[in-house]
Amino acid sequence: RKEVEQDPGPFNVPEGATVAFNCTYSNSASQSFFWYRQDCRKEPKLLMSVYSSGNEDGRFTAQLNRASQYISLLIRDSKLSDSATYLCVVDLWGAGSYQLTFGKGTKLSVIP
Amino acid sequence: DGGITQSPKYLFRKEGQNVTLSCEQNLNHDAMYWYRQDPGQGLRLIYYSQIVNDFQKGDIAEGYSVSREKKESFPLTVTSAQKNPTAFYLCASRGLDDQETQYFGPGTRLLVL
């Protein structure tokens, strides 16, 4: 069974904290990896792609571990505006399938 | 302004009625998708299309139908056969480069009266 799994949370953290999310995927042939952010009652929006060498965008760092088949998202210096659900997204069906599989999401609440 | 539009934002369906949700994109993307999201749940794929006049069933296609007569448009019909249609419906599109991700429209909330 092809799956993308995430800890549903919720993660409740104080402002300024560092928080990390992990996600595991079932197909070792997967090539494309992304993190999306979804605010309450809104559509998912791309947060960042995840590259093999790891990548950083401001306070956000994404990493890929192909051997263990997991990706991670690290958020430093959390802001109230980071409160949202974070979705892990993987092309579980492999290159050329045009399908992306979404995890169920991890809910983050940043507390004042 | 490029993007994906969905209409209506809210839709009410009576028992036994078919309703159609609109999705239009001007991103020149070949692939388009329909997902359903229930409260507190992840996205589930209903149908997708990689090219005009062709589409494939996703994980939960029963009770739904689609058409892809134009590259820009991928309407979804929720038929009376769908017994539990209340959900948040999201349309997405994607270019065919494997490294491209999907972009979503703002969604349509369907409620049954």
Chai-1 contact restraints between the chains, C-beta under 6 A:
chainA,res_idxA,chainB,res_idxB,connection_type,confidence,min_distance_angstrom,max_distance_angstrom,comment,restraint_id
A,S32,B,D98,contact,1.0,0.0,6.0,A-B,restraint_1
A,F34,B,T101,contact,1.0,0.0,6.0,A-B,restraint_2
A,E43,B,L90,contact,1.0,0.0,6.0,A-B,restraint_3
A,E43,B,F104,contact,1.0,0.0,6.0,A-B,restraint_4
A,E43,B,P106,contact,1.0,0.0,6.0,A-B,restraint_5
A,E43,B,G107,contact,1.0,0.0,6.0,A-B,restraint_6
A,P44,B,F104,contact,1.0,0.0,6.0,A-B,restraint_7
A,L46,B,T101,contact,1.0,0.0,6.0,A-B,restraint_8
A,A95,B,D98,contact,1.0,0.0,6.0,A-B,restraint_9
A,Y98,B,A31,contact,1.0,0.0,6.0,A-B,restraint_10
A,Y98,B,Q50,contact,1.0,0.0,6.0,A-B,restraint_11
A,L100,B,Q102,contact,1.0,0.0,6.0,A-B,restraint_12
A,F102,B,G42,contact,1.0,0.0,6.0,A-B,restraint_13
A,F102,B,L43,contact,1.0,0.0,6.0,A-B,restraint_14
A,K104,B,G42,contact,1.0,0.0,6.0,A-B,restraint_15
